[in-house]
Structure formats: C-alpha cells, structure tokens
C-alpha cells in the first residue's frame, strides 16, 4: 500500500518560534570547498523543514539505520515502531510507503519481559542497504532478508539466519557490488561476529557463508562491546569495533600476538576480504575513541564516528567530569590504518555519512556533550565546520510499553542520518515530538543551505 504525505520545505521565517534554539547552529569556521568540483558548497546548513510520518502509521518512537539511494533519491528508514522500512522521497520531500516485506513481520521494538525495559539487542528492523531493485534488511533472530522493490516482497530464498544466540539481532550491514556479497554484523552476541552472505544478483536469493568471530581464539583480540557500522571500499570490507581488549600474549604456551602487535587499543577498525573464508586481514587501532559510525571519504579516508567521548585522563566523559572533555572524531587512512586527523569538537555518534555532493562528512551525534547535534566536517581540510542541534526524545510511553511506562526507547534519539548528493540535503529521522514542525507523529528533519542557492548544480 502506498501512503503519501507531502511536506513543502519551509522558508526560515515561517518556522515556529519554538525552533529558535534549534536553528541557532554555530559555524565554527569557514568550510572550504573542494577545488575544481562544481556544486561544492561550504555554507552553513540550517533546518529547512520536515517530512511528516503520516498518521496512518503509528507514531515513530523506535528506529535504527537510515540509507539513501543516490540513484533514486529515496531514503529508507528501519522503523521499529511500525515493523517496517519506511520510504521517503528526498527529491519531492514526501513520504512514499512503508515496506513490511510480506507475511512475516519484522520484530519491532522488543521489551524485556521481566523489567519492561526496551531491549535493543532483540529489536528490528535494524540495518538497511539498497542495490538496484534489491533492499537488504536485518532483523532480530539473526534474520537477514532480501526484498524486491518492484513488489515490496521478500524473494524466495531471501530470508536467512546468521545463527546468533537467543533471538539476538543481526544489525548493521554493507554490500559489496563487485562480488555480490553482504557483510552482516551480529553486534549483541558474545563474542560479536560478522557473516558473509552471497547475493544472487539475478533473483535476490541469499546464501549464508563464512562467520568471522571477534574473540582471541579466532582472531587474537576480543571485541568486548559489539561491532558497528561496516563499509565496502576497493575490494575490502571495513568494520568499526567499539572496544578492543588486545592481550600482549596469546595461546598456551603464550606467544606474541601477531594481530595486535603486543599493544592495547581502545577501539579499532578491522579489514576483511569478502572472498576470504573468515580471515581478518588487519586490525587498525583507534585510541580514546569507541568507533561506531564509519564512512568512506575521498583519498581512501575513513571517517570514524566515536560513540563515546573521553576526557583527558582517558575515562568516559560525564557532565560532572573534573577533567577537560575531549569529544573527538577520527579520520583514518584505509590502506595503512594510520590516523590522519583527530577532529576535536564532535562525538557520541552512531551513523555517519560522506556526501560526495559537497565534499563533507555528516555525523549523527546523539550523545554529543551539551546535547544532540548533526556534526559537519570538511573532508578536504579535515576540520569541524559546524554543529547543528537536533533532538532526542525519551520518557514515558505507556501505549507502546505498558509493562514499564517510564522506559525510554534506546533508538528515540537523533542517531541516524543520510545525505542526498543531488541537493546536499541532510535527512535526520526524529521521534514524535512537539518541537519540530509537522512532527507530532514523527518526521524526517531536512537540513541544508538556506534558499537552496547551490542545490542541483551537477
């Protein structure tokens, strides 16, 4: 069923006064345009308007990853509140439809039966990615599905399991279009692991392949806090590992650890060959950062969005911290694993995105010290140019969670985003609220340069 809810982008002067604080986005420095490329734009972004979730759907409270298909300008959002993948048109700023995939619904928001608290590790849908007319979605119960966007149905042979434990979810994923392979992370399992899944590009059928576990017995290090956003680039998968416990010695009798080089790291990025049978080629260390978001920028750079900010003593930063807060993001050379730049000023990220349309990185920093923001980093100068306030929504919701009305949804935060390279508009799903216009049922906030002076200069 197709449902449409058109939302015209609003002139700045018409936005309600309650958005005054949201619109006060501070530009930290002038954003340098990438030389010789038309349509580049270093201007400050601001809220242009919203795309409403229609009232024919339940209010948006829980969701996970967003994905924008640049070929169609369609945004896909893993909507747990409606057990669907919601589709928005970034060109016309309309809601298009909700995809459920057929007779077996996605898990939705799960709750602990004993406490009533939201259970992120058993909720879904989670990860979404599109290639052509195939939509790949992950879910609870280690589920991965392939949906034909011409019918919005799961294809025969397109509903598989990665074999995780106890109804735990398959989470984020990336697609290798060169070899037709998905890399899917089971972040909530202990140890966390990824699975390589072969895609039949003719009919969308999925075939489960090698499992790669992140524990000392298999790969010489222990991923003690899950596995996060993967990316595919130049024949390799790259995957954020938030926390690495890397012993100097392994085995019995103990020998030097060849993967970690006898060192200790706070987090890391692993490199995986999609044609391998489960071998990690490299672990690149990242200190004072728990890597979560990951995106590929120019010059084989990886922008790492740190989920946790650390203070100068190396401890997790808190509002009452006696040390100086040091929220950071990190830019790494994908080929060597060397750190190019530590970008100070934005952290607490989940999903991050590189926009080839304006040569900038965008970060969904839901746990930024001082409040949630969209961070903007210029890829050429590798410097933070702007932070734009967004909105986290939590608190009571007795209708969705009668067992525990005070439980806040873990995904009711501005933690995911995607960017349309044609318009350079930044699309940020927001939970139902009365702060943003036309967002009482949830919405996608649209950020960009005012008046669209540089839009569609391609």
Number of C-alpha atoms within 10 A of each C-alpha: 7 9 16 17 17 18 15 13 17 16 12 14 7 8 16 11 11 12 13 10 11 17 18 13 19 14 16 14 12 14 24 20 20 18 9 7 12 14 22 21 21 20 19 21 23 22 27 22 24 27 28 26 31 23 12 10 13 15 20 23 26 29 34 28 26 26 23 24 18 14 11 12 19 23 26 26 29 29 29 25 21 24 24 24 27 22 24 27 19 25 14 15 21 23 25 21 21 23 23 20 23 13 8 9 15 26 22 23 27 20 21 13 11 8 10 16 19 21 15 22 22 25 28 33 35 30 27 25 22 21 14 12 15 22 21 25 28 29 30 27 24 25 25 28 24 28 25 18 15 8 12 19 18 23 19 13 14 20 19 18 20 23 17 21 13 11 17 23 31 34 31 27 28 23 25 20 14 11 14 16 24 27 25 29 31 31 24 21 21 17 17 22 22 26 24 26 24 21 23 15 16 7 14 23 20 25 17 17 17 18 19 20 24 24 19 18 11 13 21 22 22 22 25 18 19 22 30 26 29 25 21 24 16 10 13 16 21 24 30 28 31 25 23 26 19 24 18 18 17 17 11 6 6 9 11 13 19 12 18 22 13 14 13 16 19 18 27 25 29 21 22 22 17 25 13 13 13 19 17 19 14 18 25 22 23 27 17 23 28 30 32 28 31 28 26 23 23 13 11 14 19 26 31 34 31 32 26 25 26 25 17 14 13 15 14 16 20 13 8 6 12 11 14 11 20 21 25 23 30 24 24 23 18 23 12 10 20 14 17 14 15 15 19 13 20 29 31 29 32 27 28 28 25 25 22 18 22 27 25 29 23 26 32 30 33 26 23 23 20 8 13 24 28 29 23 26 24 22 26 16 14 19 22 24 22 24 26 22 23 25 21 18 18 18 11 15 15 12 9 16 19 12 16 20 15 15 19 19 25 18 24 22 25 28 31 27 28 26 30 24 23 21 22 25 26 25 25 24 30 31 27 23 20 12 14 24 19 20 22 18 20 26 26 27 25 22 22 21 20 16 12 12 12 20 19 13 12 12
